[in-house]
Amino acid sequence: MRVSYLVPALALLSSPALADSPFSFGGSVGYEFPVSGKIINETSSASVNLATLNPALAGQGILRLRGTDFKDSSDAPLKATIEVRYALTQTSEMFGAITYSQGNGKSANIGCVEWIVSGALDCSTPLTATFSDFKQSGVELGYRQWLESPFMSDRLFPYYTLRAGATQTEAISATVATSVPLDPNAVIGNWNLYDDKVSYVVGADLGATYLIAPFAEIGAEVGVRYNSKLSEIDTDLTALGLAAANDKADRITIPVSVRLNAAF
Protein backbone atom coordinates (compact mmCIF):
# COMPACT_ATOMS: atom_id res chain seq x y z
CA MET A 1 0.00 0.00 0.00
CA ARG A 2 1.06 3.62 -0.23
CA VAL A 3 3.65 3.42 2.51
CA SER A 4 3.71 7.09 3.42
CA TYR A 5 0.04 6.85 4.36
CA LEU A 6 0.57 3.83 6.58
CA VAL A 7 0.14 5.67 9.85
CA PRO A 8 -2.83 5.08 12.13
CA ALA A 9 -4.52 8.39 11.34
CA LEU A 10 -4.68 7.61 7.60
CA ALA A 11 -4.50 3.83 7.66
CA LEU A 12 -7.43 3.30 5.32
CA LEU A 13 -5.91 5.60 2.70
CA SER A 14 -2.84 3.52 2.03
CA SER A 15 -1.21 2.83 -1.34
CA PRO A 16 2.16 1.91 -2.80
CA ALA A 17 4.44 4.96 -2.61
CA LEU A 18 5.38 8.25 -1.02
CA ALA A 19 2.76 10.98 -1.04
CA ASP A 20 4.93 13.17 -3.27
CA SER A 21 5.89 10.37 -5.67
CA PRO A 22 3.87 7.55 -7.23
CA PHE A 23 6.93 5.27 -7.36
CA SER A 24 8.17 2.78 -4.79
CA PHE A 25 10.04 -0.52 -4.72
CA GLY A 26 9.40 -4.06 -3.59
CA GLY A 27 11.20 -7.36 -3.40
CA SER A 28 10.28 -10.92 -2.53
CA VAL A 29 11.92 -14.29 -2.08
CA GLY A 30 10.39 -17.73 -1.73
CA TYR A 31 9.88 -21.12 -3.31
CA GLU A 32 7.83 -22.08 -6.37
CA PHE A 33 6.36 -25.58 -6.10
CA PRO A 34 5.39 -27.46 -9.30
CA VAL A 35 2.01 -29.16 -8.85
CA SER A 36 1.21 -30.15 -12.45
CA GLY A 37 3.17 -30.83 -15.61
CA LYS A 38 5.59 -33.44 -16.90
CA ILE A 39 9.18 -32.87 -17.94
CA ILE A 40 9.08 -36.29 -19.67
CA ASN A 41 5.82 -37.75 -20.99
CA GLU A 42 4.74 -41.36 -20.92
CA THR A 43 5.84 -43.01 -24.15
CA SER A 44 7.91 -45.90 -25.54
CA SER A 45 10.80 -46.10 -27.96
CA ALA A 46 11.14 -48.19 -31.06
CA SER A 47 12.98 -51.49 -30.67
CA VAL A 48 16.67 -50.58 -30.44
CA ASN A 49 19.95 -52.47 -30.40
CA LEU A 50 20.92 -51.83 -26.79
CA ALA A 51 24.60 -52.50 -27.42
CA THR A 52 24.72 -49.35 -29.57
CA LEU A 53 23.71 -47.35 -26.50
CA ASN A 54 26.21 -48.95 -24.13
CA PRO A 55 28.55 -51.96 -24.68
CA ALA A 56 27.50 -53.37 -21.30
CA LEU A 57 24.03 -54.00 -22.75
CA ALA A 58 23.08 -56.64 -25.29
CA GLY A 59 20.14 -57.60 -27.50
CA GLN A 60 17.08 -55.70 -28.65
CA GLY A 61 15.03 -53.69 -26.18
CA ILE A 62 12.40 -50.99 -25.79
CA LEU A 63 12.77 -47.95 -23.54
CA ARG A 64 9.50 -47.56 -21.65
CA LEU A 65 9.10 -44.07 -20.14
CA ARG A 66 6.50 -43.84 -17.39
CA GLY A 67 6.18 -40.04 -17.38
CA THR A 68 8.15 -37.85 -14.96
CA ASP A 69 6.78 -34.78 -13.19
CA PHE A 70 8.67 -31.50 -13.03
CA LYS A 71 8.70 -31.78 -9.23
CA ASP A 72 10.78 -34.97 -9.53
CA SER A 73 13.39 -33.41 -11.82
CA SER A 74 14.66 -30.67 -9.50
CA ASP A 75 14.28 -29.20 -6.04
CA ALA A 76 11.52 -26.63 -5.72
CA PRO A 77 13.13 -23.55 -7.30
CA LEU A 78 14.11 -20.67 -5.04
CA LYS A 79 12.67 -17.52 -6.63
CA ALA A 80 13.69 -13.88 -6.13
CA THR A 81 11.72 -10.90 -7.48
CA ILE A 82 12.44 -7.17 -7.63
CA GLU A 83 9.58 -4.77 -8.39
CA VAL A 84 9.25 -1.14 -9.45
CA ARG A 85 5.77 -0.04 -8.40
CA TYR A 86 3.55 2.82 -9.58
CA ALA A 87 0.57 3.99 -7.53
CA LEU A 88 -2.70 4.31 -9.46
CA THR A 89 -4.81 5.17 -6.43
CA GLN A 90 -4.29 5.03 -2.70
CA THR A 91 -5.25 1.33 -2.73
CA SER A 92 -4.01 0.06 -6.11
CA GLU A 93 -0.84 -0.05 -8.18
CA MET A 94 0.81 -1.30 -11.34
CA PHE A 95 4.26 -2.85 -11.22
CA GLY A 96 7.05 -4.19 -13.36
CA ALA A 97 9.18 -7.03 -12.05
CA ILE A 98 12.38 -8.91 -12.77
CA THR A 99 12.48 -12.53 -11.56
CA TYR A 100 15.10 -15.24 -11.19
CA SER A 101 14.56 -18.87 -10.13
CA GLN A 102 16.95 -21.75 -9.55
CA GLY A 103 16.54 -25.34 -8.37
CA ASN A 104 19.16 -28.07 -8.13
CA GLY A 105 18.63 -30.96 -10.54
CA LYS A 106 17.73 -34.38 -9.12
CA SER A 107 17.86 -38.02 -10.18
CA ALA A 108 14.59 -39.82 -10.82
CA ASN A 109 13.36 -43.19 -12.03
CA ILE A 110 11.87 -42.44 -15.45
CA GLY A 111 10.94 -45.95 -16.64
CA CYS A 112 12.51 -49.25 -17.59
CA VAL A 113 14.23 -51.21 -20.34
CA GLU A 114 11.95 -53.91 -21.70
CA TRP A 115 13.56 -56.95 -23.30
CA ILE A 116 12.88 -60.63 -23.75
CA VAL A 117 14.06 -62.82 -20.85
CA SER A 118 13.45 -66.59 -21.07
CA GLY A 119 10.92 -66.05 -23.84
CA ALA A 120 8.89 -63.46 -21.93
CA LEU A 121 8.88 -59.67 -21.90
CA ASP A 122 10.59 -58.21 -18.84
CA CYS A 123 10.69 -54.53 -17.82
CA SER A 124 12.41 -54.78 -14.45
CA THR A 125 15.63 -53.04 -15.51
CA PRO A 126 15.23 -49.42 -14.32
CA LEU A 127 15.98 -46.27 -16.27
CA THR A 128 17.30 -43.38 -14.21
CA ALA A 129 17.71 -39.78 -15.35
CA THR A 130 19.92 -37.18 -13.68
CA PHE A 131 18.55 -33.79 -14.66
CA SER A 132 20.45 -30.54 -15.06
CA ASP A 133 19.67 -27.62 -12.74
CA PHE A 134 16.50 -25.64 -13.37
CA LYS A 135 17.30 -21.94 -14.00
CA GLN A 136 14.83 -19.34 -15.16
CA SER A 137 14.77 -15.55 -15.50
CA GLY A 138 11.85 -13.37 -16.50
CA VAL A 139 10.04 -10.05 -16.66
CA GLU A 140 6.46 -9.43 -15.53
CA LEU A 141 3.83 -6.72 -15.48
CA GLY A 142 1.10 -6.77 -12.89
CA TYR A 143 -1.73 -5.09 -11.00
CA ARG A 144 -2.16 -5.13 -7.21
CA GLN A 145 -5.33 -4.16 -5.36
CA TRP A 146 -5.59 -3.80 -1.59
CA LEU A 147 -8.86 -4.90 -0.05
CA GLU A 148 -11.05 -3.17 2.48
CA SER A 149 -12.14 -6.01 4.71
CA PRO A 150 -12.63 -6.97 8.37
CA PHE A 151 -8.99 -8.12 8.32
CA MET A 152 -7.78 -4.61 7.47
CA SER A 153 -6.36 -2.74 10.46
CA ASP A 154 -4.04 0.21 10.95
CA ARG A 155 -1.11 -2.10 10.14
CA LEU A 156 -2.35 -5.23 8.31
CA PHE A 157 -3.54 -4.88 4.71
CA PRO A 158 -4.72 -7.81 2.51
CA TYR A 159 -4.47 -7.64 -1.28
CA TYR A 160 -4.68 -9.60 -4.51
CA THR A 161 -2.37 -9.47 -7.53
CA LEU A 162 -2.78 -10.30 -11.23
CA ARG A 163 0.33 -10.70 -13.38
CA ALA A 164 1.66 -11.84 -16.74
CA GLY A 165 5.10 -12.02 -18.28
CA ALA A 166 7.76 -13.81 -20.26
CA THR A 167 10.42 -16.20 -18.97
CA GLN A 168 13.58 -17.71 -20.37
CA THR A 169 14.48 -21.14 -19.04
CA GLU A 170 18.03 -22.34 -19.45
CA ALA A 171 18.44 -25.50 -21.54
CA ILE A 172 17.43 -28.66 -19.69
CA SER A 173 19.18 -31.98 -20.26
CA ALA A 174 19.28 -35.38 -18.61
CA THR A 175 21.91 -38.09 -18.33
CA VAL A 176 20.05 -41.39 -18.65
CA ALA A 177 21.45 -44.65 -17.29
CA THR A 178 20.39 -48.16 -16.41
CA SER A 179 21.79 -50.87 -14.16
CA VAL A 180 22.99 -54.28 -15.38
CA PRO A 181 25.42 -56.82 -13.85
CA LEU A 182 28.32 -55.65 -16.06
CA ASP A 183 27.77 -51.99 -15.18
CA PRO A 184 25.49 -50.74 -12.37
CA ASN A 185 25.56 -47.26 -13.92
CA ALA A 186 25.42 -47.94 -17.66
CA VAL A 187 24.87 -44.56 -19.30
CA ILE A 188 22.76 -44.91 -22.45
CA GLY A 189 22.64 -41.26 -23.45
CA ASN A 190 22.83 -37.58 -22.63
CA TRP A 191 19.45 -36.31 -23.75
CA ASN A 192 18.98 -32.63 -24.58
CA LEU A 193 15.32 -32.08 -23.71
CA TYR A 194 14.59 -28.34 -23.94
CA ASP A 195 16.40 -25.30 -25.27
CA ASP A 196 16.47 -21.79 -23.84
CA LYS A 197 13.78 -20.04 -25.84
CA VAL A 198 11.22 -17.75 -24.21
CA SER A 199 7.85 -18.94 -22.87
CA TYR A 200 5.09 -17.04 -21.08
CA VAL A 201 3.56 -17.07 -17.60
CA VAL A 202 0.28 -15.78 -16.15
CA GLY A 203 -0.85 -15.91 -12.57
CA ALA A 204 -2.49 -14.45 -9.48
CA ASP A 205 -1.62 -14.04 -5.80
CA LEU A 206 -3.28 -13.44 -2.47
CA GLY A 207 -1.29 -11.80 0.30
CA ALA A 208 -1.08 -9.26 3.07
CA THR A 209 1.37 -6.57 4.09
CA TYR A 210 2.18 -5.40 7.61
CA LEU A 211 3.47 -1.94 8.49
CA ILE A 212 6.85 -2.00 10.27
CA ALA A 213 7.84 1.65 9.75
CA PRO A 214 6.26 4.77 8.20
CA PHE A 215 7.93 3.98 4.86
CA ALA A 216 8.34 0.19 4.97
CA GLU A 217 6.22 -2.92 5.26
CA ILE A 218 6.72 -6.67 5.14
CA GLY A 219 4.33 -9.22 3.72
CA ALA A 220 3.64 -12.76 2.67
CA GLU A 221 1.78 -14.15 -0.33
CA VAL A 222 0.77 -17.35 -2.06
CA GLY A 223 -0.28 -17.69 -5.67
CA VAL A 224 -0.74 -19.85 -8.73
CA ARG A 225 1.09 -19.68 -12.07
CA TYR A 226 0.49 -21.18 -15.48
CA ASN A 227 3.77 -21.62 -17.37
CA SER A 228 3.49 -22.31 -21.10
CA LYS A 229 5.32 -25.25 -22.65
CA LEU A 230 9.08 -25.15 -23.02
CA SER A 231 10.75 -25.35 -26.43
CA GLU A 232 11.63 -29.00 -27.00
CA ILE A 233 14.78 -30.42 -28.58
CA ASP A 234 14.05 -33.66 -30.43
CA THR A 235 17.47 -34.47 -31.88
CA ASP A 236 18.48 -37.08 -29.30
CA LEU A 237 14.98 -38.47 -28.79
CA THR A 238 13.86 -38.87 -32.41
CA ALA A 239 16.65 -41.35 -33.14
CA LEU A 240 15.18 -43.59 -30.42
CA GLY A 241 11.55 -43.13 -31.42
CA LEU A 242 10.92 -40.96 -28.36
CA ALA A 243 10.06 -37.65 -30.03
CA ALA A 244 6.79 -37.46 -28.07
CA ALA A 245 8.62 -37.55 -24.73
CA ASN A 246 8.93 -33.77 -24.44
CA ASP A 247 5.87 -32.49 -26.33
CA LYS A 248 3.81 -31.27 -23.36
CA ALA A 249 6.07 -29.31 -21.06
CA ASP A 250 3.62 -26.72 -19.72
CA ARG A 251 3.15 -26.70 -15.96
CA ILE A 252 1.28 -25.18 -13.03
CA THR A 253 3.19 -23.95 -9.99
CA ILE A 254 2.36 -22.59 -6.54
CA PRO A 255 4.72 -19.80 -5.39
CA VAL A 256 5.00 -18.99 -1.68
CA SER A 257 7.05 -15.96 -0.72
CA VAL A 258 7.78 -13.20 1.78
CA ARG A 259 8.23 -9.61 0.63
CA LEU A 260 9.48 -6.18 1.63
CA ASN A 261 8.03 -2.91 0.29
CA ALA A 262 9.79 0.41 0.74
CA ALA A 263 9.53 4.01 -0.39
CA PHE A 264 12.57 6.28 -0.46
N, C-alpha and C positions, 0 to 999 in steps of 0.2 A: 504494500500500500504506500501512499505518498508519505515517506518517512518523516518529513518535517512536520506533518500534521499529527503524528502519532504521539500526542500528549493527551492526558485525560480530558482536558477541556474541549478538544476538538477530535476526539477519538473516532467518531462516526464519519468524519470527513477526511479519511485517510486515502492516499493514493501513492504512486510509485516514486516520487522524486521531491526535491526541494521545492519550496513554494515559489522561488524565483527562477527555477529551471525545470523543464519537463523531463530532463534526463537523469537517470540513476543507473546503478550497476547491480548485478546479482551473480552469484555463483553457486553451483551445487556439486555434490559428489555422492555417489551411491553405486548400487549394483543393478544390473539389468538382467532379469531372469527369463530365459526362453521357456515358453510354455507350449508352443506349437510350432511345427515345421521340422522338416527332415533335411539334414545335410547330405545324406545318401538315401535314395529311395529303394523300396523293395523291388528287386529284379534279379534276373539270372543271365549268366554269360552264355555264349555259344560253347560247344564242346571244344576244349583247347588241349594241346599237348603240354602237359604240366612241366615237362623237362625243359621246355623253352623259357619258362618263367623262372625256374631255379633248378640246377642240376641235382639237388637233393630230392626232387620229386620225380615221379615216373608215371607213365600212362596217360590216358585221356581223362579229363575231369571237367566239371561245371562249377563255376563260382556262383554260389547262391548268396545273394545279399538280402538280409532280413529287413533292411530299413533302419537308419540310425538317426536319432533326434539330434538337433543342434545342442541341446543341453548335455549330451553325452560326448560331444566332440571337444569341448573346452570348459574351463571353469566359468562361472557366471561373470561376464565382463564387468570390470570396474569402470565406471563412466564419470567423466568430469565435464562440466558445462560452465561457460562464461556467457553472461547476458549483458547487452546494452538495452536499457528499457526506456520507453517514452510514454509519459502519462497522457492519456486521452481525457480522462475525467479524474475526479478525486477517488474513484473506486475502480478504475479500469486502466489498462495499459496495453501497448504493443511492445514486442521485443524482438531483437535479433540475437541469435545464439551461435556459438561455436562449440562443438562437442568432440570428445575423444574417448574411445572405449578400448579396453584391452583385456583379454582373458587368456590364460595359459592353456595351450593345447593338451588334450588328454588322449589316452589309449582306450579303445572300445572294441568289443566284439561286434563285428559287422556282418557275420554270416558264417558260411562253412564251404569247404571243398567237397563236392559230391563226386564219388567215383565208384566203380564196381569192385566190391570185395566179396570173394567167394560166390560170385554169380548174382549178388544182390547189390542194389544201390545203397551207398552208405554216405551220410553227410555229417559225420562226427568229428571231422578234422576242422578245427576252428580257423576262421579268418579274423585277424586283428589289425586294426588301423591305428596308427599314431598320427594325430592331426597336428598341423602347424598352429601357431598361436593365432587367436582371433584379434584383429586390430582394425579399428574403424574410426574415421573422422567425418565430420559433417557440419552443415550449416542449417539453421532452422529459423523460421519466422513464426511468431505466435501471438495469441491474444490471452490476456489474463483478466478475470473479473472477480473482484472481492464480493462476498455475499453478506447481506444484512440478515442475520439469523439470531436465534436465541443463544448460539455459541459465541457470538461476537461480544467482546468486552472492550475495555479501554486498552487492552494489550494483545488479545488473541483475535486473529482475523482469518476466517476460512475463505477459500477461493477455489475457482476451477480454471483450467488452462486448456486451450486448443492450440495445436501446433502442426506444422508440416515442414518438410525439408528434404534435402538430398544428402546422401552419405556415400562415402567411398570406402569399400572394404578391401583390405590388402588381400592379395592372392592367397587362396587356401589350398593346401595340398595334404596328402596323406601317404605315409609309408605303410604298405600293406604286407603282412607276413602271415605265415601259417606255421604249424608245429608238426614235425614228423620225426621218427627215430634218428635219422641221419643228421637232422638240424632242427633243434627246438625253436629256432627263430629264422625260418627260411623266408627271406624277403622275396616276394613275387612281383613287386613293382612300386615305384614312386608315382602315385597318381596325382596329376594336377587337376583339381576339381573346379575351381572358380578363379577368374582373373579379377583385376582391380578396377573394373568399370563402376560407374556411378549407378546407384539405385535410389529409390525414394522412401520416405517414412512419413506416416501421419499418426497422430495420437492425441490423447487427452490425459489430464491429471486432475486429481483432487488433493488439496493440501491446506495448510494453515501456517500463518506467520505469527511470531510473538515478538513484541517490542522489547528490546534490551537496552536501548539508548535512544535519545531523540532522533538520531539519524541512522539507526541500524536496527535490524531485526533478523532473527533466525527463524527457520521453518523446516517443515518436513512435508513430503508429498509422495504419493503413489499414483501410478498411471498405467496406461496400456498403449502399446505401439504396434502398428502394422508395418512391417518391413517388406518391400517388394523383393521379388526373386533376384538372386545374384546372377551374374553373367557366367554361364558354365563354359568350361573347357572340355571338349570331347576327344581330344587327340589320343590320350592314353586309354580312354574307356572304349572308344569305337572299335579299336583293334581286337578287343575282347568280347564284343557284342554287348557292352554295358552302357551304351550311349544314353539310355533312359535313367541312369543312376543319379544324375544331377539335374534333372529337368524341372524340379519343383522346389526351389530353394527359398520360397518366401517363408516368413515366420512371424509369429506374434510373441511379444515380450512384455514383461511387467517390470518397469523400473521403480526402484525405491530409493529415495535420496533425502539428504538433508541439505539446506541451503542457507546462504547469508545474503541479505540485501543491504545496500548502503548507498547513501547520498553524500556527495562531497561538495 
